[in-house]
Amino acid sequence: MEMGLKIVLGMMMLFFAWRMWPAAKHQFKHGPKGTSNDWMTYGLLMGGVVVFVLILMKMV
């Protein structure tokens, strides 16, 4: 990509992050909080994904 396109894309990314910040801040403050059971389930799922990807890498 030429430099002008990289600059425009970078500016667009900054603009989108700037526009999403108030909604994300509100959601973090007022959104639902996870229980320890929710986090345990999340950890098991992510561990399963990691194991699956490692198995796929071993097969290649």
ZIMOVEN-V362949 format. One record per residue. N is the residue number from 0. D_CENTER is the distance of its C-alpha to the mean C-alpha in whole Angstrom. Layout:
# ZIMOVEN-V362949
n	d_center
N	D_CENTER
N	D_CENTER
This chain:
# ZIMOVEN-V362949
n	d_center
0	25
1	28
2	27
3	27
4	25
5	22
6	23
7	23
8	19
9	18
10	20
11	18
12	15
13	16
14	18
15	15
16	13
17	17
18	17
19	14
20	14
21	17
22	16
23	13
24	15
25	18
26	15
27	14
28	18
29	19
30	17
31	18
32	17
33	17
34	20
35	21
36	21
37	18
38	16
39	19
40	18
41	14
42	15
43	18
44	15
45	13
46	16
47	18
48	15
49	16
50	20
51	19
52	18
53	21
54	23
55	22
56	23
57	26
58	27
59	27
